């Protein structure tokens, strides 16, 4: 009987996860390994490809595009830059481009000798070392954007996905909402990877800031207002009950394209 109940729970969790992915934003992250000394060349190629991403956004293929720099990455790290393709939801990310899109919009951009040189420069300046599909589970945001984000990889204990997300929603999200309202940060979100590889960390939280000053400035301690009577040790125990913070990276926004409002 226990095995049957466990199997049902796994199926319900999968259905719950898939339903979330169908409803909220999906992003595809492209992790770029840039050769030493090729940063400027790589950024130039992304400025070239930005024209193509803007065409994709105009056609509704994407809802947005970004380039981020992994601030503390060194030459031996797996990647130095990340491009992100934004979609309305998982289904949107799997849709085919409209008929004739590439011929009408992209081919004219890539038909000159200079364009071919830029294509070659792209191949020489970076290697796409990994792709990751992530789906937004929850967020708090003031719609002012972020220039710096802390990317926190969370290793969730087996079978504890729902419990982990419940603790993020109950204890972390209200505190982050208060920080955003107080001007201490601009964004917070929880993302889930799907599909995923064996051993891949499947949950990531993101803290967003408009500037270095906002990120390092601190501010009023809001815990007692959000969770009266709770100490920081108790709060940390609650949010860490089902996960281990495996890594933290600082990313800086390099370039972006989104629809004009």
N, C-alpha and C positions, 0 to 999 in steps of 0.2 A: 504493500500500500504506500509506504514512504517513497519508493522509487517512482510510483505512478504520480504521486503529488509533486515530486521534484520535476518530473518530465513536463507536467502541465504548467508548472511555474516557469520553466525555461521557455516553453512555447508562448505563454502570455507575455513574458518579458520581450521576446523577439517581436511579437505583434505590436506591443506598446512602443518599442524602439522604432520600428518601421513606420508607425503612424506619426510619430514625432517628426521623422525625417521628411515625410510627405507634406508637412504643414509649414515648416519653418525654413530659414535660409540654409543653403548648402554651399560650401566652398570647396574648391579643388586647389590644394597647395602644391606648388612645384618647387622642389628644393634644388638650388643651383650651387654647384661646386665651381668656383671661379679660380682660375689659375693665378698664382702669385704675380703681382704687378699688372694684372689685367682688369682691375676694378673700373678704371675710367672707360676702358674699351667696352666692358660689359654694360655699364650704364648707358653709353651711347647706343648700343644695340637695343636696349629696352626702350629708349626714347624713340627709336625707329619703329619697333613693334607696337608702341603705344598707338600709332595711327591705325593699325589693324584692330587693336582691341576697341578703339573708339567706334570703328565700323561695326564690330560685333555687338557693341552696346546699342548703337542706333537701330540695329536690326532686331533687337530683343533677344539675341543669343546669350548675352551676359547681362547681369544687372550692375556689374562693376568689376574693376581690376585694380590691383595694387602691386607695388614692389616694396619689399621690406629688406633691411640689412640686419643681419645677425651681428649685433654690435661687438661682442667680445669673441667672435670666431677668429681663429688663427688658421694658418695654411693647412694644418693637419686635421682640422675639424671637418665633419662630413659635408657641411654646406656653409656658405657665407651669405647667400641671398635667397629670398623666397618670393615668388610671384603667386598671387592669389586671384583665381577666377571666381566671381560671385554669381550665384544663381538664386532664383526665387525659392526653389525647393529641389528635392532630389530628382523628381520627374523632369523638371526644367533642365537640369544638368545633363540628362541623357537624351534630350531632344536633338534631332538633326537640324542643321542650318536650313533656311528656306531654299527652295530650288533656285539655282542661278546665283546664289549669294557670292560664292568665291569668284566666279567669272566676272560678275558685275562690279564687285567692291574691292576684292583683294588683288586679282590679277593686274589691274592697272597700277597698283602700288609697287608691284614686284617685277616690272618688265623692263627696267633700265639696267645699264651696266653698274651704276652706283648702287642700285638695290641688290644686285648679285654680290657686290663687294661686302655689303652689310650682312647679307646672309652668311657669307664665308666668315666674316668677323664674329658673328654670333656663334658659329660652331667652334671657332678657335678660342673664344673668351670664356666659355662656360660649358659644363656638363650637367645635364638633368640627371640627378642621382636618385631621386625618389619622388613619388607622388602620393598624396594623402587626400582622402575625401572625408570631410567633416561636416556635421550637421549641428545647427544651433539648438540647444535644449532649453536654455533660459538666458535672459540678459537683463541688465539695467543700463540705461543710456540716456544722455541729455541731447543727443543729435548734434553735438558740436565737433565730433571727430576726435581722433587721437593721433598724435605724432610719435609717441613712444608707447609700446605695450610690453608688459611682462607676461611671458608665455609659460604657464605653470603646468607641467605634465603630471597627471595624477594617476598613479597605479592603484586601481580599485581591487579590493579583495574579491576572490572568486565568489560568484553568486550574490554579491552585494551591490549590484548596479542600482537597483531601485532605492535601497537604503541610503546609498551614497548621494544620489540625486535629491532625495528627500532632505538630507542634512544640509546640502548646499542651498536648497530653497528655503528651509526653515531658519537656518542660522547665519549663513553667509550672505545671501541675497539682500535681506533687510538692512544689514550693516553697510553693504556696498551702495545700496540706494541712498542711505543717509549720507555717505561720503560724497556721492555725486551731487546731492542736493546742497551740501555744504561747500562745494567747489574743490574738494580734495582730489577728485578724479573725474574722468569723463565717461568711462565705460567699464562694464564688467560683464563677462559672459561665461557660460559653460558650453563646451562643444564635445560631441561624441564622434569618434571615427567609425565609419562603416562604409564599405567592407574594411576588414583589417587583416594584417598578416600575423602569423604566429609570433607571439612575444611582443607584439606592438602595444604600446600604451594607448588606451582607447579614449581616455577622457583628458580634456585640457581646459583649464580656466584661463581667462585673459583679463588683465587689468590694464585699462587704457588711460593715458594722460596726454594733455595738450602740450606740455612743455616739461623740460627737466626740472624747472622750479616747482611745478605742481607735483611732480613725481617725488621730489626729495623734500618738499616743504613741510610734510607732516600736517599738523592742524589739531583741532579739538578732538579729544578722545570721546568718541560717540558711542562706545559700547554700552555704557550705563543707561543711555537714553533709548537705545534700540532693544537691549536685553537687560532690563533692570535686575540688579542683584547678581549678575553673572560676572565672574572674573575672566581675565584673558586666558588663564590656564584652563578654566572650565569651557570657554568658547572653543579653544584649540582642541580640547579633548572631544567635543561634540563634532566638529567638522573633520577631525582626523580619525574618527572611529572606524571608518570603512575604507580609508585610502591612505596612501603614502605619497608625499610630494617627491617625485622622482628627480625632477630637474626644473630649473628656472632659466629662461633666456630673455635677454632684453633685445627687442627689435625696434629699429628706427624706420619710419616711413620715408621712402625715397621718391616715389612717384605714384600717381593714381589716376583713374578715370572713372567717373560715374555720370549718369544722366543729368543734364541740366534741369534744375527744378523750376 
